[in-house]
Every structure is written in structure tokens, then in C-alpha cells.
């Protein structure tokens, strides 16, 4: 079995010095996943999720962001 094809989608910085990298992971079998890599110093957290999970997660994040945008959680307040 060959290694999957991994393509970077987007990279950004999160509060407290974390770095987030989103990647498209395409397996030879046709399985496609989104890989979420969160770097905190020397520690990495890696999650591979399917499209249904990504959709559900993004909807929950969008709702949370909309509800909390007025609380000062915008781009200028990264907690660093």
C-alpha cells in the first residue's frame, strides 16, 4: 500500500503560539480525509476527519464564532 497524497490547504496561527495546518489527505483507495495538525511548541496533535465530521465541526465553530464575535474574540485578540 502506497503512502497517501498530502496537500496543504491552509495554515494559520492560533492563540498562545499554536500553529494550525489543514491538509487534504487522498488515499489510493479513494478515501479522502482532512488532516488537522496543531503544533504547540514541540508537541503535535494530529486529527484525520472525514467530510461529514468536517461539515458538522465547521457548523459548530461558525455558530460559536458568530455568538462570541462581540466578546472581543476577534483577530486582534489572540491571547499571545
mmCIF file of the C-alpha atoms, coordinates in Angstrom:
data_MODEL
# 
_entry.id   MODEL 
# 
loop_
_atom_site.group_PDB 
_atom_site.id 
_atom_site.type_symbol 
_atom_site.label_atom_id 
_atom_site.label_alt_id 
_atom_site.label_comp_id 
_atom_site.label_asym_id 
_atom_site.label_entity_id 
_atom_site.label_seq_id 
_atom_site.pdbx_PDB_ins_code 
_atom_site.Cartn_x 
_atom_site.Cartn_y 
_atom_site.Cartn_z 
_atom_site.occupancy 
_atom_site.B_iso_or_equiv 
_atom_site.pdbx_formal_charge 
_atom_site.auth_seq_id 
_atom_site.auth_comp_id 
_atom_site.auth_asym_id 
_atom_site.auth_atom_id 
_atom_site.pdbx_PDB_model_num 
ATOM 1  C CA . UNK A 1 1  ? 0.000   0.000  0.000  1.00 0.00 ? 1  UNK A CA 1 
ATOM 2  C CA . UNK A 1 2  ? 1.469   3.356  -1.005 1.00 0.00 ? 2  UNK A CA 1 
ATOM 3  C CA . UNK A 1 3  ? 1.579   6.494  1.075  1.00 0.00 ? 3  UNK A CA 1 
ATOM 4  C CA . UNK A 1 4  ? -1.364  8.906  0.710  1.00 0.00 ? 4  UNK A CA 1 
ATOM 5  C CA . UNK A 1 5  ? -1.019  12.137 -1.258 1.00 0.00 ? 5  UNK A CA 1 
ATOM 6  C CA . UNK A 1 6  ? -0.996  15.016 1.244  1.00 0.00 ? 6  UNK A CA 1 
ATOM 7  C CA . UNK A 1 7  ? -1.684  18.574 0.058  1.00 0.00 ? 7  UNK A CA 1 
ATOM 8  C CA . UNK A 1 8  ? -1.609  21.663 2.281  1.00 0.00 ? 8  UNK A CA 1 
ATOM 9  C CA . UNK A 1 9  ? -4.904  23.581 2.289  1.00 0.00 ? 9  UNK A CA 1 
ATOM 10 C CA . UNK A 1 10 ? -4.324  26.405 4.754  1.00 0.00 ? 10 UNK A CA 1 
ATOM 11 C CA . UNK A 1 11 ? -2.022  27.341 7.609  1.00 0.00 ? 11 UNK A CA 1 
ATOM 12 C CA . UNK A 1 12 ? -2.658  29.923 10.338 1.00 0.00 ? 12 UNK A CA 1 
ATOM 13 C CA . UNK A 1 13 ? -1.651  30.900 13.848 1.00 0.00 ? 13 UNK A CA 1 
ATOM 14 C CA . UNK A 1 14 ? -3.973  30.416 16.808 1.00 0.00 ? 14 UNK A CA 1 
ATOM 15 C CA . UNK A 1 15 ? -3.851  31.884 20.331 1.00 0.00 ? 15 UNK A CA 1 
ATOM 16 C CA . UNK A 1 16 ? -0.987  31.072 22.692 1.00 0.00 ? 16 UNK A CA 1 
ATOM 17 C CA . UNK A 1 17 ? 1.571   30.425 19.941 1.00 0.00 ? 17 UNK A CA 1 
ATOM 18 C CA . UNK A 1 18 ? -0.218  27.474 18.373 1.00 0.00 ? 18 UNK A CA 1 
ATOM 19 C CA . UNK A 1 19 ? 0.145   26.823 14.652 1.00 0.00 ? 19 UNK A CA 1 
ATOM 20 C CA . UNK A 1 20 ? -2.641  25.092 12.736 1.00 0.00 ? 20 UNK A CA 1 
ATOM 21 C CA . UNK A 1 21 ? -2.158  23.351 9.380  1.00 0.00 ? 21 UNK A CA 1 
ATOM 22 C CA . UNK A 1 22 ? -5.079  21.921 7.397  1.00 0.00 ? 22 UNK A CA 1 
ATOM 23 C CA . UNK A 1 23 ? -4.239  19.267 4.809  1.00 0.00 ? 23 UNK A CA 1 
ATOM 24 C CA . UNK A 1 24 ? -6.107  17.208 2.219  1.00 0.00 ? 24 UNK A CA 1 
ATOM 25 C CA . UNK A 1 25 ? -5.171  13.519 2.517  1.00 0.00 ? 25 UNK A CA 1 
ATOM 26 C CA . UNK A 1 26 ? -6.003  11.349 -0.517 1.00 0.00 ? 26 UNK A CA 1 
ATOM 27 C CA . UNK A 1 27 ? -5.506  7.598  -0.141 1.00 0.00 ? 27 UNK A CA 1 
ATOM 28 C CA . UNK A 1 28 ? -5.004  5.249  -3.087 1.00 0.00 ? 28 UNK A CA 1 
ATOM 29 C CA . UNK A 1 29 ? -8.289  3.520  -2.172 1.00 0.00 ? 29 UNK A CA 1 
ATOM 30 C CA . UNK A 1 30 ? -10.199 6.752  -2.862 1.00 0.00 ? 30 UNK A CA 1 
ATOM 31 C CA . UNK A 1 31 ? -10.628 7.636  0.810  1.00 0.00 ? 31 UNK A CA 1 
ATOM 32 C CA . UNK A 1 32 ? -10.230 11.397 1.349  1.00 0.00 ? 32 UNK A CA 1 
ATOM 33 C CA . UNK A 1 33 ? -9.720  12.951 4.757  1.00 0.00 ? 33 UNK A CA 1 
ATOM 34 C CA . UNK A 1 34 ? -8.868  16.344 6.168  1.00 0.00 ? 34 UNK A CA 1 
ATOM 35 C CA . UNK A 1 35 ? -5.834  16.295 8.427  1.00 0.00 ? 35 UNK A CA 1 
ATOM 36 C CA . UNK A 1 36 ? -5.705  18.905 11.171 1.00 0.00 ? 36 UNK A CA 1 
ATOM 37 C CA . UNK A 1 37 ? -2.210  19.403 12.598 1.00 0.00 ? 37 UNK A CA 1 
ATOM 38 C CA . UNK A 1 38 ? -1.917  21.610 15.678 1.00 0.00 ? 38 UNK A CA 1 
ATOM 39 C CA . UNK A 1 39 ? 1.578   22.454 16.851 1.00 0.00 ? 39 UNK A CA 1 
ATOM 40 C CA . UNK A 1 40 ? 2.127   23.669 20.402 1.00 0.00 ? 40 UNK A CA 1 
ATOM 41 C CA . UNK A 1 41 ? 5.866   24.186 20.793 1.00 0.00 ? 41 UNK A CA 1 
ATOM 42 C CA . UNK A 1 42 ? 7.349   20.717 20.259 1.00 0.00 ? 42 UNK A CA 1 
ATOM 43 C CA . UNK A 1 43 ? 4.038   18.899 20.754 1.00 0.00 ? 43 UNK A CA 1 
ATOM 44 C CA . UNK A 1 44 ? 1.790   17.942 17.822 1.00 0.00 ? 44 UNK A CA 1 
ATOM 45 C CA . UNK A 1 45 ? -1.880  16.972 17.823 1.00 0.00 ? 45 UNK A CA 1 
ATOM 46 C CA . UNK A 1 46 ? -2.998  15.351 14.567 1.00 0.00 ? 46 UNK A CA 1 
ATOM 47 C CA . UNK A 1 47 ? -6.602  14.535 13.664 1.00 0.00 ? 47 UNK A CA 1 
ATOM 48 C CA . UNK A 1 48 ? -7.819  12.931 10.423 1.00 0.00 ? 48 UNK A CA 1 
ATOM 49 C CA . UNK A 1 49 ? -11.528 13.581 9.843  1.00 0.00 ? 49 UNK A CA 1 
ATOM 50 C CA . UNK A 1 50 ? -13.983 12.732 7.074  1.00 0.00 ? 50 UNK A CA 1 
ATOM 51 C CA . UNK A 1 51 ? -16.162 15.208 5.167  1.00 0.00 ? 51 UNK A CA 1 
ATOM 52 C CA . UNK A 1 52 ? -19.235 14.636 7.358  1.00 0.00 ? 52 UNK A CA 1 
ATOM 53 C CA . UNK A 1 53 ? -17.241 15.318 10.527 1.00 0.00 ? 53 UNK A CA 1 
ATOM 54 C CA . UNK A 1 54 ? -15.618 18.401 8.941  1.00 0.00 ? 54 UNK A CA 1 
ATOM 55 C CA . UNK A 1 55 ? -19.059 19.741 7.984  1.00 0.00 ? 55 UNK A CA 1 
ATOM 56 C CA . UNK A 1 56 ? -20.522 19.195 11.463 1.00 0.00 ? 56 UNK A CA 1 
ATOM 57 C CA . UNK A 1 57 ? -17.434 20.648 13.156 1.00 0.00 ? 57 UNK A CA 1 
ATOM 58 C CA . UNK A 1 58 ? -17.348 23.708 10.882 1.00 0.00 ? 58 UNK A CA 1 
ATOM 59 C CA . UNK A 1 59 ? -21.030 24.438 11.524 1.00 0.00 ? 59 UNK A CA 1 
ATOM 60 C CA . UNK A 1 60 ? -20.498 24.261 15.296 1.00 0.00 ? 60 UNK A CA 1 
ATOM 61 C CA . UNK A 1 61 ? -17.425 26.527 15.022 1.00 0.00 ? 61 UNK A CA 1 
ATOM 62 C CA . UNK A 1 62 ? -19.276 29.022 12.796 1.00 0.00 ? 62 UNK A CA 1 
ATOM 63 C CA . UNK A 1 63 ? -22.174 29.196 15.272 1.00 0.00 ? 63 UNK A CA 1 
ATOM 64 C CA . UNK A 1 64 ? -19.811 29.647 18.214 1.00 0.00 ? 64 UNK A CA 1 
ATOM 65 C CA . UNK A 1 65 ? -17.806 32.359 16.411 1.00 0.00 ? 65 UNK A CA 1 
ATOM 66 C CA . UNK A 1 66 ? -20.976 34.267 15.481 1.00 0.00 ? 66 UNK A CA 1 
ATOM 67 C CA . UNK A 1 67 ? -22.281 34.098 19.055 1.00 0.00 ? 67 UNK A CA 1 
ATOM 68 C CA . UNK A 1 68 ? -18.953 35.238 20.528 1.00 0.00 ? 68 UNK A CA 1 
ATOM 69 C CA . UNK A 1 69 ? -17.745 37.808 17.977 1.00 0.00 ? 69 UNK A CA 1 
ATOM 70 C CA . UNK A 1 70 ? -18.970 40.705 20.144 1.00 0.00 ? 70 UNK A CA 1 
ATOM 71 C CA . UNK A 1 71 ? -16.995 39.407 23.151 1.00 0.00 ? 71 UNK A CA 1 
ATOM 72 C CA . UNK A 1 72 ? -13.650 40.635 21.797 1.00 0.00 ? 72 UNK A CA 1 
ATOM 73 C CA . UNK A 1 73 ? -12.606 37.286 20.372 1.00 0.00 ? 73 UNK A CA 1 
ATOM 74 C CA . UNK A 1 74 ? -11.689 38.770 17.010 1.00 0.00 ? 74 UNK A CA 1 
ATOM 75 C CA . UNK A 1 75 ? -8.434  38.587 15.094 1.00 0.00 ? 75 UNK A CA 1 
ATOM 76 C CA . UNK A 1 76 ? -6.759  41.290 17.187 1.00 0.00 ? 76 UNK A CA 1 
ATOM 77 C CA . UNK A 1 77 ? -7.185  39.323 20.420 1.00 0.00 ? 77 UNK A CA 1 
ATOM 78 C CA . UNK A 1 78 ? -5.004  36.231 20.007 1.00 0.00 ? 78 UNK A CA 1 
ATOM 79 C CA . UNK A 1 79 ? -4.101  35.852 23.697 1.00 0.00 ? 79 UNK A CA 1 
ATOM 80 C CA . UNK A 1 80 ? -0.378  35.920 22.993 1.00 0.00 ? 80 UNK A CA 1 
# 
